[in-house]
């Protein structure tokens, strides 16, 4: 049987599996069956606060200014017009130029428009400034590239603006600033940089602790190795690597570098999940992941968020993020453990990306874990040598590719990072 025919058969089995199984049969990392994590308390931004807590034109926010875009600029053809009827554009120039913006800015603005209507029924998002062609802003303003907008609510109720800024953060804008009493300023990375963040991986130079092998670089990790991870009871254990969801040793990529106050530093792509909390705990206890920590995208982390760090092989401690940077590194790899978690460079992270809920992500891979368990009982068959374990498409594991293709039909595209 060829890998293609095997995948076709398994596709049908997987769809049937999704229909007849309950999500709660497979617990996500750090929580027991049927449990759901509490959500973070949503807090409005205060006047002059910006998220993330770095300058707008840095790699940890919206990135460098790339130059003014005019209608004669070749880059103008990459801009799009936002005709969303749920957004009010002031359009003081009366030429629809405020509707022109980068694709990423349009996507985030449309997401925010929905959030505004949900938060305040009858109220719409209002854009007061967007693409600037007349030189009204500072020389390196992202308004000149269609990557920035100034926003209010349609009722211009200023008491809402702090929460409007918070909604903009949740909508995915890369830098949000409560700049003025009269508006919120939001901006995004350039489309070229945002696209290069596609993927959910670690650099090949990342290090893990493997049973019987000590500290290993991810480039030397193999299917069947057991690595340090966090189980669903909040305890450290060795968990078997059953697949590599993505592996590219000849590709460089952008990685978020998260450094903690106690000296640990992990690198991972923007849409990889990592466990964070806004509450410090002097010691880690069983169950705290369930009540205090949630998995979020790496590019949503902020200075001051707390991560789970591992001291040796047995102690888990929290430590605040003291810096968030964007770095370019060679090679990409994404190991999948049975636990769904892994300790990389001394920090507990999820094995999953793209799907913005680690519980759903872990449940989605229960089919692959089940296949692994079946093969483990078969005599004279090595799981690591089967196409089920290692067959990939452009470096991406066939099952991960399948999930990425079918998940929008079951979950909706808002639950997925779709290379935005």
C-alpha positions in Angstrom: 0.0 0.0 0.0 1.4 3.4 -1.0 1.7 6.3 1.4 -0.9 8.2 -0.7 -3.5 5.4 -0.4 -2.8 5.0 3.3 -3.4 8.7 3.9 -6.6 8.6 1.8 -8.0 5.7 3.9 -6.9 7.3 7.2 -8.5 10.6 6.1 -11.9 8.9 6.0 -11.3 7.2 9.3 -10.2 10.4 10.9 -13.3 12.3 9.8 -15.5 9.5 11.2 -13.5 9.6 14.4 -14.2 13.3 14.8 -17.9 12.8 14.4 -18.3 10.0 16.9 -15.9 11.0 19.6 -16.2 13.6 22.4 -13.5 16.2 22.8 -13.2 15.5 26.5 -11.9 11.9 26.0 -8.5 13.3 25.5 -7.1 15.7 28.0 -5.0 18.6 26.9 -1.6 19.3 28.4 -1.8 20.3 32.0 -5.4 19.4 32.7 -7.5 16.4 33.4 -10.4 15.0 31.4 -13.4 17.3 31.1 -11.7 20.2 32.8 -11.6 23.6 31.2 -9.1 26.3 32.0 -10.2 29.6 33.3 -9.9 32.6 30.9 -7.8 35.6 31.7 -9.6 38.6 33.1 -9.9 41.1 30.3 -8.6 44.5 31.4 -8.8 47.8 29.5 -5.6 49.6 28.5 -4.9 52.8 30.4 -4.1 56.1 28.8 -0.6 56.1 27.2 -0.2 52.3 27.6 1.0 50.3 24.6 1.1 46.6 24.0 3.7 45.1 23.6 5.8 47.2 25.9 8.4 48.0 23.2 8.7 50.7 20.6 6.4 50.4 17.6 9.2 50.1 15.0 11.0 47.2 16.7 10.9 43.5 15.6 8.9 42.6 18.8 6.1 44.9 17.6 5.2 46.1 14.1 8.8 46.2 12.8 10.9 48.6 10.8 9.5 51.4 8.6 10.0 50.3 5.0 9.3 53.5 3.2 6.3 55.5 2.0 3.9 53.9 -0.4 2.4 56.1 -3.1 0.1 55.2 -6.0 3.1 55.0 -8.3 5.0 52.7 -6.0 5.2 49.1 -7.1 4.1 48.1 -3.6 0.8 49.8 -4.1 -0.6 46.9 -6.1 -0.2 44.8 -2.9 -2.5 47.0 -0.9 -6.2 46.2 -0.6 -9.4 48.2 -0.2 -11.5 47.5 2.9 -15.2 47.8 2.1 -16.4 46.2 5.3 -19.9 47.6 5.9 -19.4 47.0 9.7 -16.6 49.6 9.8 -17.2 53.4 9.5 -14.4 55.3 7.7 -14.3 59.0 8.4 -12.6 59.5 5.0 -12.0 63.2 5.6 -10.1 63.4 2.2 -13.3 62.1 0.5 -11.4 59.8 -1.8 -11.6 56.4 -0.1 -7.9 56.4 0.6 -8.5 55.6 4.2 -9.9 52.3 3.0 -6.6 51.3 1.4 -4.3 49.3 3.6 -2.1 46.2 3.8 -3.7 42.8 3.7 -2.7 42.0 7.3 -4.1 45.4 8.5 -7.4 44.6 6.7 -7.6 41.2 8.3 -7.0 42.4 11.8 -9.4 45.4 11.3 -12.2 43.1 10.2 -11.6 40.8 13.1 -11.8 43.8 15.5 -15.0 45.0 13.9 -16.7 41.8 14.9 -15.4 42.0 18.4 -16.7 45.5 18.8 -20.2 44.6 17.7 -20.1 41.6 20.1 -18.9 43.7 23.0 -21.3 46.6 22.4 -24.4 45.7 20.4 -25.4 48.5 18.1 -21.9 50.0 18.1 -19.5 49.8 15.2 -15.8 50.3 14.7 -14.8 53.7 13.4 -11.5 54.5 11.5 -10.4 58.1 11.7 -7.0 57.7 10.0 -5.5 55.0 7.9 -3.2 55.3 4.8 -1.7 58.7 4.7 -0.7 60.2 1.3 -0.5 63.8 2.4 2.3 63.8 5.0 0.2 64.4 8.1 2.3 62.1 10.3 5.8 61.7 11.5 8.4 60.8 8.8 8.6 57.1 9.7 4.9 56.6 10.5 3.4 53.3 9.4 0.4 55.2 8.2 2.4 55.9 5.0 2.6 52.2 4.3 -1.1 51.4 5.1 0.0 49.4 8.2 -1.5 51.7 10.8 -5.0 52.9 11.7 -6.4 55.3 14.3 -9.7 54.0 15.7 -12.7 54.9 17.9 -16.2 53.5 18.4 -19.0 54.8 16.3 -20.7 56.5 19.3 -17.4 58.2 20.2 -17.9 57.2 23.8 -14.5 57.7 25.3 -15.1 55.5 28.3 -15.0 52.6 25.9 -11.6 53.3 24.4 -9.5 51.4 27.0 -11.5 48.3 26.3 -11.4 49.0 22.5 -7.6 48.9 22.8 -7.8 45.6 24.6 -10.0 44.2 21.9 -7.5 45.4 19.3 -4.8 43.5 21.1 -7.0 40.3 21.1 -7.8 40.9 17.4 -4.1 40.4 16.6 -2.7 43.9 15.9 1.0 43.8 16.5 1.2 47.1 18.3 -1.7 48.9 20.1 -1.3 52.3 21.8 -3.8 54.3 23.8 -2.3 57.3 22.2 -4.9 60.0 22.7 -8.0 60.7 24.6 -9.7 60.8 21.2 -8.4 57.6 19.6 -6.5 54.3 19.7 -3.5 53.8 17.4 -3.0 50.3 16.0 -0.4 48.9 13.6 0.8 45.6 12.0 3.9 44.1 10.6 4.5 44.2 6.9 2.9 41.4 4.9 6.3 40.1 3.9 7.5 39.7 7.5 4.2 38.3 8.7 4.2 35.6 6.0 7.7 34.6 6.9 6.4 33.7 10.4 4.4 30.9 9.0 5.0 27.7 10.9 5.0 26.3 14.4 8.6 25.2 15.2 11.7 25.6 17.2 15.2 26.2 15.7 17.4 23.2 15.3 19.7 24.6 18.0 17.1 24.3 20.7 17.9 21.8 23.5 15.9 19.1 25.3 16.6 16.6 28.0 16.4 13.0 26.6 16.2 9.9 28.8 19.5 8.1 28.8 21.1 10.7 26.5 21.2 13.8 28.6 21.0 17.2 26.9 20.4 17.0 23.1 20.0 19.5 20.4 16.7 19.2 18.6 18.7 18.5 15.4 19.8 15.2 16.9 16.5 14.1 18.3 14.9 11.0 16.9 11.5 9.4 16.9 11.4 7.0 19.8 13.5 9.2 22.1 11.9 10.1 25.4 12.2 13.7 26.4 11.3 15.8 29.4 7.7 17.0 29.3 4.8 18.0 31.6 2.0 15.5 32.0 -1.7 16.2 32.4 -1.3 16.2 36.2 1.2 19.0 36.1 4.2 16.7 36.8 7.4 16.3 34.9 7.9 13.0 33.1 9.8 11.6 30.1 7.4 11.4 27.1 8.1 9.6 23.8 8.6 11.5 20.6 6.2 9.9 18.2 6.6 12.2 15.2 8.0 15.5 13.8 5.2 17.7 12.8 7.5 19.9 10.8 11.2 19.6 10.0 13.3 21.7 7.7 17.1 21.8 8.2 17.8 24.0 5.1 15.4 26.8 5.9 15.9 29.9 8.1 13.0 31.6 9.8 12.0 34.2 12.3 11.7 33.1 15.9 10.4 34.8 19.0 13.1 34.9 21.6 11.5 34.9 25.1 13.9 35.4 28.0 12.9 35.0 31.6 14.2 36.8 34.6 15.8 33.6 36.0 17.9 33.3 32.8 16.1 30.9 30.6 15.6 31.7 26.9 13.5 29.8 24.4 13.0 30.4 20.7 9.8 29.5 18.8 7.8 30.7 15.9 5.0 33.2 16.3 2.1 30.8 16.1 3.5 28.1 18.3 1.7 27.7 21.7 3.4 28.4 25.0 2.0 28.3 28.5 1.7 31.7 30.2 0.1 33.3 33.1 -0.3 36.9 34.4 -0.1 35.6 38.0 3.2 34.7 39.7 3.5 31.7 42.0 6.5 31.2 44.1 6.4 27.4 43.6 4.7 25.2 41.1 2.1 22.8 42.5 0.0 20.1 40.8 -3.0 21.6 39.1 -1.7 25.1 38.8 -1.5 24.8 35.0 -5.2 24.1 35.0 -6.2 27.2 37.0 -3.4 29.7 36.2 -1.7 28.9 32.9 -3.1 29.0 29.4 -1.5 28.2 26.0 -1.2 31.3 23.8 0.6 32.1 20.6 4.2 33.1 21.2 3.6 36.4 19.3 0.9 37.2 21.9 3.3 37.0 24.9 4.3 40.2 26.7 7.0 41.3 29.0 5.8 40.5 32.5 3.9 37.3 31.6 5.0 34.3 33.6 6.4 31.1 32.0 7.0 27.7 33.4 10.7 27.0 33.8 12.4 23.7 34.7 15.2 23.6 37.3 17.0 20.3 36.7 14.7 17.4 36.0 12.1 17.7 38.8 11.4 21.3 39.8 9.0 23.6 37.9 9.2 27.3 38.8 7.5 30.4 37.3 9.5 33.3 36.0 8.5 36.5 34.3 9.4 37.4 30.7 12.0 40.2 30.8 12.5 40.5 27.0 10.7 39.6 23.8 12.8 39.8 20.6 12.5 38.5 17.0 15.6 36.6 15.7 16.5 34.8 12.6 17.8 31.3 13.0 18.7 28.3 10.7 16.5 25.2 10.6 13.0 24.4 11.9 11.8 21.4 13.8 8.6 20.6 15.7 8.7 17.3 17.7 5.4 15.8 18.9 5.4 13.9 22.2 2.7 11.7 23.6 2.1 14.2 26.4 1.6 17.0 23.9 4.2 19.2 25.8 7.9 19.4 25.8 10.6 21.2 27.8 12.8 23.2 25.3 15.8 25.2 26.6 14.4 24.8 30.2 10.9 26.2 29.4 7.7 24.2 29.2 6.0 24.7 25.9 3.2 23.0 23.9 4.0 20.7 20.9 1.2 22.4 18.9 0.7 25.4 16.7 -1.9 27.0 14.4 -4.9 25.9 16.5 -5.3 28.5 19.2 -6.5 26.0 21.8 -4.1 23.4 23.1 -6.9 21.2 24.4 -8.5 20.9 21.0 -5.1 20.5 19.4 -4.2 17.7 21.7 -7.5 15.9 21.2 -7.1 16.3 17.4 -3.8 14.3 17.6 -5.3 11.5 19.6 -5.8 9.5 16.4 -2.1 9.6 15.6 -1.3 8.6 19.2 -3.7 5.8 18.9 -2.0 4.5 15.7 1.3 4.7 17.6 -0.1 2.6 20.5 -1.4 0.0 18.0 2.0 -0.4 16.4 3.7 -0.7 19.7 1.8 -3.9 20.3 2.7 -5.4 16.9 5.6 -7.8 16.9 8.5 -7.2 14.5 7.2 -3.7 13.5 9.0 -0.5 14.3 6.8 2.6 14.6 9.7 4.9 13.7 10.2 3.1 10.4 6.6 3.2 9.3 5.2 5.8 6.8 2.6 6.6 9.5 5.4 8.0 11.7 7.6 9.8 9.2 6.0 10.5 5.9 6.0 14.2 5.2 4.8 16.7 2.6 7.2 19.5 2.1 8.7 18.8 5.5 5.3 18.8 7.2 4.0 15.6 8.7 1.2 14.2 6.6 -1.2 14.1 9.5 -0.5 17.7 10.5 -1.1 18.7 6.9 -4.4 16.8 6.9 -5.5 18.5 10.1 -4.5 21.9 8.8 -6.6 21.3 5.7 -9.8 19.9 7.4 -9.8 21.8 10.6 -11.4 25.0 9.2 -14.5 22.9 8.2 -15.0 21.7 11.8 -13.7 24.7 13.8 -14.0 27.7 11.6 -11.1 29.7 10.4 -11.1 32.1 13.3 -9.7 29.3 15.4 -6.8 28.8 13.1 -3.8 30.8 12.1 -4.0 30.8 8.3 -0.7 32.4 7.3 -2.1 35.9 8.0 
